Amino acid sequence: MNLLLIFLLFLLWRSFDFLIIFFSQKIIPYLGFFPYSDQLPRFHLPTWVSALANFDGLHYISIARSGYSQYEQAFFPLYPLLIKIFTPLFSNNQLLTGLIISNVSFLIGLVVFYKYLCLISSNSIRFNPILSIVFLLAFPTSFFFGAVYTEGLFFLLLILTLYFLKKKKYLLVVVFAFLTATTRIVGVFLIIPIFFHWFSSFPRKRESKRSWIPASAGMTPGMTLCLLAPILGLLTYCFYLWQTTGDPFFFFSSQPAFGANRSTHLISFLQVYWRYFKIFFTANYDFKYFVAIIEFSFFTFVFVVLILDLIKLACASKNFKLKISNYDLIGLNLFSLINVLLPTLTGTFLSIPRFSLMSLSVFIYLAQIKNVFIKYLILIIFFILHILLLGYFTQGYFIS
């Protein structure tokens, strides 16, 4: 019954987004100032469908059609490779293929996400898995899951890794962790939840005052491969870049080519806060100013929620006597924190509204809120921002 409900929620989310796009085209003037925008009509799809390939989506299509051009190595290879492989099945239409891959991946990911949430719910940390999914679908930038972007595929691979890790199907963990790291850079940090799973599998010495220390710390070959898999995924792409560009980290060093004041020198998020405060007091009140407020607000909201979630997990574990499910949640929380902090190292909150989608601990925490008014207030704010951001994005305005 719950699986049917998830499918219905997905259809409602998909239909609602298409309605937003359709009416936005009648209300919001088209801007469309981004690379390859003139290629959208070539795919012969309705504009309210092809708009989901705006901005980065067309880069992925370009890579799928012709391989990497200069600086496009910033985009990891698995998603465009899948578009290239499956395009012959869909009338050689790369845009349609990308949409199908993203949406099918996301739907399957939602089902696995529900099953995973049911596994990690415990007496100490109890929440409604369906409500977590509702918060995820309502999130202002959730439309990227169904666009020609990596979000849908990455979500599926991430959840499959966590689910099979919980099920102790380590061969599948190795496969999906490797693939996750070839989809986006943050996939390499799956070593964190994998490590916490390994750490939780050892018996504790009850007589020890330090009850959190494992009684033994043996590493099985299967678990070793699990920990190495995401690293090997990243190294595979690095090796390809080294062979083709001479720079194994070209996915990072190419970032400034995409503008937005990205830096290849690591910058702390506190410095980024200071930059944004200066923007708020000195910049003109235009659309870019609005986007800066959105980026700043999203980062602050997600970061604060993740810190509150981490504190709650710590308080739920008296004297460090953690349950296995608590380890899973802590590992996921730390992955979520790195997911939202990593992009800020380039000196900007640019795209944080989109990157926040993979900080899944946020949606688990929101589902635990007991105050009904606060939960509905958050959902209403999410819906309003979802309508605004999707409308402007599909009309060619950069919002994330």
VOPAMI-842429 format. One record per residue (C-alpha): chain; residue number from 1; y, x negated, z. Coordinates in pm, 1 decimal, decimal comma. Last residue first. Layout:
# VOPAMI-842429
NUGU kefi drenkol       c2       c1       c3
NUGU    A     NUM        Y        X        Z
...
This chain:
# VOPAMI-842429
NUGU kefi drenkol       c2       c1       c3
NUGU    A     400   2711,1  -2096,8   -887,3
NUGU    A     399   2997,7  -1862,8   -987,5
NUGU    A     398   3083,5  -1983,6  -1336,6
NUGU    A     397   3234,0  -1695,5  -1532,5
NUGU    A     396   3058,3  -1606,5  -1858,3
NUGU    A     395   3036,5  -1228,3  -1839,6
NUGU    A     394   2684,1  -1251,5  -1697,9
NUGU    A     393   2814,1  -1457,7  -1407,2
NUGU    A     392   3104,5  -1220,7  -1337,3
NUGU    A     391   2884,9   -914,7  -1301,1
NUGU    A     390   2612,7  -1099,2  -1110,6
NUGU    A     389   2866,6  -1232,6   -860,5
NUGU    A     388   3039,9   -900,1   -803,4
NUGU    A     387   2727,0   -682,9   -776,7
NUGU    A     386   2547,7   -929,5   -549,2
NUGU    A     385   2860,3   -965,2   -334,4
NUGU    A     384   2859,8   -591,2   -267,4
NUGU    A     383   2483,7   -581,6   -207,4
NUGU    A     382   2487,7   -878,4     34,9
NUGU    A     381   2776,3   -727,4    231,6
NUGU    A     380   2582,8   -400,4    261,6
NUGU    A     379   2266,5   -585,7    368,3
NUGU    A     378   2456,5   -781,3    634,0
NUGU    A     377   2609,9   -460,8    771,7
NUGU    A     376   2270,1   -290,3    772,3
NUGU    A     375   2117,7   -569,7    980,2
NUGU    A     374   2416,8   -582,5   1214,0
NUGU    A     373   2401,7   -207,4   1276,3
NUGU    A     372   2025,2   -216,9   1341,0
NUGU    A     371   2056,4   -477,0   1616,1
NUGU    A     370   1711,2   -632,4   1647,7
NUGU    A     369   1759,1   -925,1   1411,9
NUGU    A     368   1413,8  -1063,6   1330,5
NUGU    A     367   1436,6   -984,2    957,2
NUGU    A     366   1746,2  -1203,8    938,4
NUGU    A     365   1543,0  -1498,8   1071,5
NUGU    A     364   1273,5  -1463,9    805,2
NUGU    A     363   1540,5  -1435,0    536,9
NUGU    A     362   1715,1  -1753,4    650,8
NUGU    A     361   1383,8  -1938,6    681,7
NUGU    A     360   1353,3  -1909,8    304,8
NUGU    A     359   1617,3  -2171,9    230,0
NUGU    A     358   1514,2  -2150,6   -134,9
NUGU    A     357   1782,2  -1892,8   -220,6
NUGU    A     356   2052,4  -2117,7    -75,6
NUGU    A     355   2046,8  -2322,1   -397,9
NUGU    A     354   2219,7  -2036,5   -579,3
NUGU    A     353   2511,1  -1987,5   -336,7
NUGU    A     352   2519,1  -2368,9   -291,7
NUGU    A     351   2596,5  -2410,5   -662,9
NUGU    A     350   2903,0  -2629,8   -589,2
NUGU    A     349   2939,0  -2703,9   -218,9
NUGU    A     348   3073,2  -3047,0   -314,5
NUGU    A     347   3052,2  -3418,1   -236,3
NUGU    A     346   2726,8  -3516,7   -407,7
NUGU    A     345   2559,0  -3515,5    -64,2
NUGU    A     344   2630,3  -3140,7    -51,6
NUGU    A     343   2329,9  -3073,4   -275,9
NUGU    A     342   2089,3  -3208,5     -8,3
NUGU    A     341   2221,2  -2997,1    280,1
NUGU    A     340   2093,6  -2656,8    161,1
NUGU    A     339   1739,5  -2765,7     76,8
NUGU    A     338   1734,3  -3007,4    370,6
NUGU    A     337   1792,7  -2716,9    607,8
NUGU    A     336   1529,4  -2500,7    437,9
NUGU    A     335   1271,9  -2781,5    462,6
NUGU    A     334   1357,2  -2811,8    833,0
NUGU    A     333   1309,1  -2436,5    875,5
NUGU    A     332    979,6  -2437,3    684,5
NUGU    A     331    841,2  -2709,6    910,7
NUGU    A     330    962,4  -2521,5   1217,6
NUGU    A     329    803,1  -2199,2   1093,1
NUGU    A     328    469,5  -2363,4   1023,3
NUGU    A     327    475,1  -2538,2   1360,7
NUGU    A     326    545,9  -2204,5   1526,2
NUGU    A     325    243,8  -2054,6   1347,6
NUGU    A     324     24,8  -2325,2   1504,3
NUGU    A     323    142,0  -2233,2   1853,1
NUGU    A     322    370,3  -2479,3   2024,3
NUGU    A     321    331,9  -2602,3   2379,8
NUGU    A     320    661,3  -2796,4   2361,0
NUGU    A     319    736,5  -2716,1   2728,3
NUGU    A     318    802,9  -2356,7   2629,0
NUGU    A     317    797,8  -2287,5   2256,5
NUGU    A     316   1002,8  -1975,8   2189,5
NUGU    A     315   1317,3  -2166,3   2288,3
NUGU    A     314   1253,3  -2423,9   2015,6
NUGU    A     313   1195,6  -2154,9   1753,7
NUGU    A     312   1515,1  -1978,0   1858,7
NUGU    A     311   1712,5  -2302,0   1835,1
NUGU    A     310   1574,9  -2363,1   1484,8
NUGU    A     309   1666,1  -2009,5   1380,9
NUGU    A     308   2019,0  -2048,0   1515,7
NUGU    A     307   2051,5  -2372,8   1318,3
NUGU    A     306   1920,2  -2201,1   1005,9
NUGU    A     305   2160,0  -1908,8   1049,0
NUGU    A     304   2456,2  -2146,4   1092,5
NUGU    A     303   2366,1  -2342,5    777,8
NUGU    A     302   2315,9  -2028,8    568,7
NUGU    A     301   2647,9  -1872,7    674,0
NUGU    A     300   2848,6  -2194,8    643,6
NUGU    A     299   2703,3  -2281,3    303,1
NUGU    A     298   2759,5  -1931,6    171,2
NUGU    A     297   3115,4  -1913,3    301,6
NUGU    A     296   3221,2  -2246,2    147,2
NUGU    A     295   3069,3  -2160,4   -191,3
NUGU    A     294   3224,1  -1810,9   -191,5
NUGU    A     293   3566,1  -1943,8    -86,7
NUGU    A     292   3549,6  -2206,7   -362,4
NUGU    A     291   3454,8  -1934,0   -611,8
NUGU    A     290   3763,8  -1730,5   -515,3
NUGU    A     289   3984,5  -2037,7   -561,7
NUGU    A     288   3824,6  -2094,4   -902,5
NUGU    A     287   3916,7  -1735,5   -992,3
NUGU    A     286   4285,2  -1799,5   -916,3
NUGU    A     285   4504,8  -1844,5   -608,3
NUGU    A     284   4630,5  -2194,2   -682,5
NUGU    A     283   4501,1  -2480,1   -470,6
NUGU    A     282   4679,7  -2645,6   -175,6
NUGU    A     281   4574,2  -2483,6    151,8
NUGU    A     280   4226,3  -2357,4     57,3
NUGU    A     279   4153,7  -2669,7   -147,2
NUGU    A     278   4243,2  -2893,8    147,7
NUGU    A     277   3998,8  -2699,0    364,2
NUGU    A     276   3739,9  -2747,8     91,5
NUGU    A     275   3776,3  -3123,9     96,6
NUGU    A     274   3748,2  -3128,8    476,5
NUGU    A     273   3426,9  -2930,3    461,8
NUGU    A     272   3292,9  -3176,3    204,0
NUGU    A     271   3364,6  -3459,6    444,8
NUGU    A     270   3160,8  -3273,9    707,2
NUGU    A     269   2884,4  -3226,4    447,0
NUGU    A     268   2841,6  -3601,7    434,4
NUGU    A     267   2900,0  -3789,8    108,5
NUGU    A     266   2647,4  -4001,8    -80,3
NUGU    A     265   2800,5  -4189,0   -373,4
NUGU    A     264   2687,0  -4048,4   -707,7
NUGU    A     263   2974,9  -3800,3   -690,5
NUGU    A     262   3022,7  -3450,2   -827,5
NUGU    A     261   3385,3  -3363,0   -898,1
NUGU    A     260   3299,5  -3032,2  -1068,5
NUGU    A     259   3199,9  -3221,0  -1384,8
NUGU    A     258   2857,6  -3203,2  -1546,4
NUGU    A     257   2866,3  -3571,7  -1645,8
NUGU    A     256   2903,8  -3657,3  -1274,1
NUGU    A     255   2535,2  -3558,9  -1221,4
NUGU    A     254   2384,4  -3818,6  -1458,4
NUGU    A     253   2321,7  -4066,4  -1173,7
NUGU    A     252   2094,0  -3815,4  -1000,5
NUGU    A     251   1849,9  -3716,2  -1276,3
NUGU    A     250   1894,3  -4075,6  -1399,3
NUGU    A     249   1700,8  -4198,8  -1098,6
NUGU    A     248   1434,9  -4393,4  -1291,9
NUGU    A     247   1709,1  -4555,0  -1504,9
NUGU    A     246   1590,9  -4732,6  -1821,5
NUGU    A     245   1651,9  -4414,4  -2021,4
NUGU    A     244   1314,8  -4324,1  -2176,5
NUGU    A     243   1060,7  -4531,5  -1981,4
NUGU    A     242   1253,4  -4521,1  -1654,5
NUGU    A     241   1308,9  -4148,6  -1698,2
NUGU    A     240    935,6  -4089,4  -1748,1
NUGU    A     239    856,3  -4301,8  -1441,9
NUGU    A     238   1107,2  -4102,9  -1236,2
NUGU    A     237    943,1  -3779,6  -1353,6
NUGU    A     236    604,0  -3902,0  -1235,4
NUGU    A     235    759,9  -4038,3   -916,0
NUGU    A     234    884,0  -3688,5   -827,4
NUGU    A     233    538,3  -3536,4   -864,5
NUGU    A     232    378,5  -3833,1   -685,1
NUGU    A     231    606,6  -3770,7   -387,0
NUGU    A     230    513,0  -3401,7   -388,2
NUGU    A     229    140,0  -3493,4   -393,0
NUGU    A     228    142,6  -3773,7   -133,8
NUGU    A     227    136,1  -3550,6    172,9
NUGU    A     226   -133,5  -3328,9     24,3
NUGU    A     225   -332,8  -3633,7    -87,0
NUGU    A     224   -333,3  -3766,2    268,7
NUGU    A     223   -438,8  -3422,0    393,4
NUGU    A     222   -741,7  -3424,3    166,1
NUGU    A     221   -833,4  -3783,6    255,0
NUGU    A     220   -835,2  -3688,7    625,7
NUGU    A     219   -577,8  -3841,9    856,8
NUGU    A     218   -686,1  -3896,4   1215,5
NUGU    A     217   -428,3  -3852,4   1486,0
NUGU    A     216   -618,7  -3776,5   1799,5
NUGU    A     215   -522,6  -3608,0   2125,5
NUGU    A     214   -203,3  -3503,9   1956,2
NUGU    A     213    117,9  -3539,0   2162,1
NUGU    A     212    283,7  -3203,8   2236,0
NUGU    A     211    128,0  -3185,1   2581,1
NUGU    A     210    340,8  -3467,4   2712,0
NUGU    A     209    242,0  -3402,2   3069,4
NUGU    A     208   -112,6  -3478,0   2962,6
NUGU    A     207   -387,5  -3281,4   3130,5
NUGU    A     206   -403,6  -3035,2   2846,4
NUGU    A     205   -470,1  -3307,8   2595,4
NUGU    A     204   -376,5  -3146,7   2268,2
NUGU    A     203   -611,2  -3067,8   1978,7
NUGU    A     202   -499,6  -3172,8   1628,3
NUGU    A     201   -422,8  -2931,3   1345,9
NUGU    A     200    -56,0  -2886,5   1438,0
NUGU    A     199     38,7  -3234,1   1313,9
NUGU    A     198   -120,2  -3171,6    973,8
NUGU    A     197     71,9  -2844,6    935,2
NUGU    A     196    390,1  -3018,3   1048,1
NUGU    A     195    334,7  -3290,1    787,1
NUGU    A     194    281,7  -3035,5    510,5
NUGU    A     193    597,8  -2850,0    617,9
NUGU    A     192    789,9  -3181,4    583,4
NUGU    A     191    611,9  -3327,9    279,0
NUGU    A     190    747,1  -3026,5     92,5
NUGU    A     189   1056,6  -3243,2     72,4
NUGU    A     188    959,8  -3356,2   -278,0
NUGU    A     187   1031,6  -3004,0   -401,2
NUGU    A     186   1402,4  -3061,8   -335,7
NUGU    A     185   1421,6  -3248,6   -667,0
NUGU    A     184   1334,4  -2940,8   -871,5
NUGU    A     183   1049,9  -2843,7  -1107,0
NUGU    A     182    846,0  -3165,4  -1105,6
NUGU    A     181    835,4  -3158,3   -724,1
NUGU    A     180    689,7  -2807,0   -730,8
NUGU    A     179    417,2  -2917,7   -972,4
NUGU    A     178    290,8  -3186,1   -733,4
NUGU    A     177    300,5  -2943,8   -438,1
NUGU    A     176    109,6  -2688,3   -648,0
NUGU    A     175   -176,1  -2922,9   -739,9
NUGU    A     174   -207,3  -3093,0   -400,4
NUGU    A     173   -197,4  -2760,6   -215,5
NUGU    A     172   -469,3  -2629,4   -445,9
NUGU    A     171   -692,2  -2919,6   -343,6
NUGU    A     170   -600,0  -2858,0     20,2
NUGU    A     169   -717,6  -2501,6     52,8
NUGU    A     168   -642,6  -2502,0    426,2
NUGU    A     167   -537,3  -2133,6    419,6
NUGU    A     166   -199,8  -2228,2    569,3
NUGU    A     165   -165,1  -2501,0    309,8
NUGU    A     164   -273,0  -2249,2     47,8
NUGU    A     163     19,6  -2026,4    143,2
NUGU    A     162    274,5  -2307,8    173,7
NUGU    A     161    191,2  -2452,0   -168,5
NUGU    A     160    174,8  -2108,9   -329,8
NUGU    A     159    513,8  -2027,7   -178,8
NUGU    A     158    678,3  -2337,8   -323,8
NUGU    A     157    515,1  -2290,1   -664,4
NUGU    A     156    627,2  -1925,9   -684,7
NUGU    A     155    982,0  -1996,4   -566,7
NUGU    A     154   1012,1  -2286,7   -810,9
NUGU    A     153    909,7  -2063,0  -1100,7
NUGU    A     152   1159,3  -1788,7  -1015,7
NUGU    A     151   1443,5  -2029,0   -933,4
NUGU    A     150   1405,0  -2257,7  -1236,0
NUGU    A     149   1665,1  -2075,3  -1444,8
NUGU    A     148   1643,5  -1842,9  -1742,8
NUGU    A     147   1726,4  -1550,5  -1514,2
NUGU    A     146   1497,6  -1335,6  -1298,1
NUGU    A     145   1512,9  -1545,8   -981,1
NUGU    A     144   1881,2  -1611,5  -1056,5
NUGU    A     143   1948,3  -1243,8   -976,9
NUGU    A     142   1891,6  -1332,8   -610,0
NUGU    A     141   2250,5  -1460,6   -595,2
NUGU    A     140   2402,1  -1205,4   -355,4
NUGU    A     139   2087,5  -1169,5   -140,8
NUGU    A     138   1951,8   -814,4   -173,9
NUGU    A     137   1613,5   -932,4   -303,1
NUGU    A     136   1575,4  -1187,3    -21,7
NUGU    A     135   1692,8   -942,2    245,6
NUGU    A     134   1439,4   -686,0    119,5
NUGU    A     133   1166,4   -953,4    119,9
NUGU    A     132   1237,8  -1036,7    484,0
NUGU    A     131   1225,3   -663,0    559,8
NUGU    A     130    880,9   -642,2    402,7
NUGU    A     129    756,8   -927,9    621,9
NUGU    A     128    865,7   -748,4    944,5
NUGU    A     127    915,5  -1002,6   1222,5
NUGU    A     126    742,8  -1149,3   1529,1
NUGU    A     125    794,3  -1501,9   1656,9
NUGU    A     124    621,3  -1541,3   1995,3
NUGU    A     123    347,1  -1289,4   1918,0
NUGU    A     122    293,1  -1436,8   1572,7
NUGU    A     121    394,8  -1390,9   1209,0
NUGU    A     120    274,5  -1691,7   1010,0
NUGU    A     119     -8,4  -1519,1    822,1
NUGU    A     118    181,5  -1198,1    744,8
NUGU    A     117    465,3  -1408,0    604,0
NUGU    A     116    220,4  -1585,5    373,6
NUGU    A     115     81,2  -1258,2    238,1
NUGU    A     114    433,6  -1130,4    172,4
NUGU    A     113    530,1  -1456,4      2,9
NUGU    A     112    217,0  -1436,7   -213,7
NUGU    A     111    323,8  -1093,5   -339,9
NUGU    A     110    684,8  -1204,7   -385,5
NUGU    A     109    572,3  -1516,4   -574,3
NUGU    A     108    370,6  -1306,3   -817,7
NUGU    A     107    685,9  -1107,7   -894,1
NUGU    A     106    896,7  -1424,4   -914,4
NUGU    A     105    660,7  -1599,6  -1152,9
NUGU    A     104    642,6  -1292,1  -1377,4
NUGU    A     103   1023,7  -1274,7  -1380,5
NUGU    A     102   1087,4  -1642,5  -1448,5
NUGU    A     101    816,4  -1689,7  -1711,2
NUGU    A     100    918,1  -1369,5  -1890,9
NUGU    A      99   1285,0  -1464,8  -1893,7
NUGU    A      98   1210,0  -1812,6  -2024,9
NUGU    A      97    992,0  -1671,1  -2302,0
NUGU    A      96   1265,2  -1427,6  -2407,1
NUGU    A      95   1514,3  -1714,3  -2429,8
NUGU    A      94   1269,7  -1939,4  -2613,0
NUGU    A      93   1192,3  -1684,5  -2885,1
NUGU    A      92    905,8  -1821,4  -3093,5
NUGU    A      91    777,3  -1464,3  -3135,8
NUGU    A      90    658,7  -1448,1  -2774,0
NUGU    A      89    319,3  -1622,7  -2771,0
NUGU    A      88    459,0  -1918,5  -2967,2
NUGU    A      87    712,6  -1973,0  -2681,5
NUGU    A      86    442,4  -2034,5  -2420,0
NUGU    A      85    421,5  -2415,3  -2440,4
NUGU    A      84    792,8  -2476,6  -2500,5
NUGU    A      83    895,5  -2247,3  -2214,6
NUGU    A      82    639,9  -2420,1  -1991,4
NUGU    A      81    794,9  -2758,3  -2076,2
NUGU    A      80   1143,7  -2620,3  -2006,8
NUGU    A      79   1026,2  -2522,7  -1653,7
NUGU    A      78    832,1  -2842,8  -1579,9
NUGU    A      77   1096,6  -3097,8  -1682,0
NUGU    A      76   1365,7  -3136,0  -1413,7
NUGU    A      75   1724,2  -3081,0  -1526,5
NUGU    A      74   1953,9  -3379,1  -1458,4
NUGU    A      73   1780,4  -3534,0  -1761,4
NUGU    A      72   2028,7  -3327,4  -1962,2
NUGU    A      71   2263,8  -3629,1  -1952,1
NUGU    A      70   2231,2  -3703,3  -2326,0
NUGU    A      69   1974,4  -3484,9  -2500,7
NUGU    A      68   1632,0  -3406,0  -2361,5
NUGU    A      67   1376,4  -3241,5  -2587,5
NUGU    A      66   1453,9  -3032,4  -2894,4
NUGU    A      65   1341,7  -2674,7  -2833,0
NUGU    A      64   1240,5  -2677,6  -2465,1
NUGU    A      63   1533,8  -2903,9  -2377,8
NUGU    A      62   1775,6  -2668,2  -2555,0
NUGU    A      61   1625,6  -2368,6  -2376,6
NUGU    A      60   1666,6  -2540,4  -2040,1
NUGU    A      59   2027,1  -2625,2  -2128,3
NUGU    A      58   2084,4  -2264,9  -2232,2
NUGU    A      57   1979,1  -2144,9  -1888,9
NUGU    A      56   2218,7  -2388,6  -1725,5
NUGU    A      55   2523,2  -2182,1  -1834,4
NUGU    A      54   2426,9  -1828,4  -1936,2
NUGU    A      53   2060,9  -1737,2  -1992,8
NUGU    A      52   2078,0  -1405,8  -1805,6
NUGU    A      51   2343,1  -1294,6  -2054,8
NUGU    A      50   2061,4  -1259,9  -2311,3
NUGU    A      49   1949,4   -934,1  -2148,2
NUGU    A      48   2277,9   -736,8  -2127,6
NUGU    A      47   2363,8   -890,5  -2465,1
NUGU    A      46   2065,4   -720,3  -2623,5
NUGU    A      45   1825,3   -977,3  -2773,8
NUGU    A      44   1844,4  -1130,3  -3119,6
NUGU    A      43   1783,7  -1491,1  -3004,3
NUGU    A      42   2055,1  -1625,3  -3232,7
NUGU    A      41   2319,5  -1418,1  -3049,1
NUGU    A      40   2300,4  -1661,6  -2752,1
NUGU    A      39   2369,4  -1974,3  -2957,7
NUGU    A      38   2750,0  -1954,3  -2937,1
NUGU    A      37   2728,2  -2013,3  -2560,7
NUGU    A      36   2582,3  -2360,6  -2630,1
NUGU    A      35   2793,3  -2525,2  -2357,3
NUGU    A      34   3009,2  -2297,6  -2134,4
NUGU    A      33   3328,3  -2092,2  -2169,5
NUGU    A      32   3185,7  -1741,3  -2190,8
NUGU    A      31   3497,9  -1555,2  -2078,9
NUGU    A      30   3420,4  -1186,8  -2137,8
NUGU    A      29   3660,2   -935,0  -1982,4
NUGU    A      28   3499,3   -741,9  -1691,8
NUGU    A      27   3468,0   -360,6  -1717,1
NUGU    A      26   3243,4   -268,4  -2010,4
NUGU    A      25   3024,8   -579,3  -1991,7
NUGU    A      24   3001,9   -528,0  -1616,8
NUGU    A      23   2847,1   -185,0  -1679,8
NUGU    A      22   2542,6   -327,1  -1858,1
NUGU    A      21   2506,7   -629,1  -1626,2
NUGU    A      20   2509,4   -410,7  -1313,6
NUGU    A      19   2256,8   -174,4  -1469,7
NUGU    A      18   2031,4   -467,8  -1556,9
NUGU    A      17   2050,9   -587,2  -1197,5
NUGU    A      16   1955,9   -246,2  -1056,3
NUGU    A      15   1657,1   -223,5  -1290,2
NUGU    A      14   1520,9   -562,6  -1179,6
NUGU    A      13   1575,5   -491,2   -808,2
NUGU    A      12   1416,2   -144,7   -835,2
NUGU    A      11   1123,0   -289,2  -1029,9
NUGU    A      10   1076,8   -564,2   -767,5
NUGU    A       9   1098,6   -313,3   -483,4
NUGU    A       8    834,2   -101,7   -658,1
NUGU    A       7    604,4   -403,7   -690,2
NUGU    A       6    657,5   -490,4   -324,0
NUGU    A       5    578,5   -129,6   -225,1
NUGU    A       4    256,4   -143,4   -426,8
NUGU    A       3    161,9   -459,9   -237,9
NUGU    A       2    242,1   -280,2     89,2
NUGU    A       1      0,0      0,0      0,0
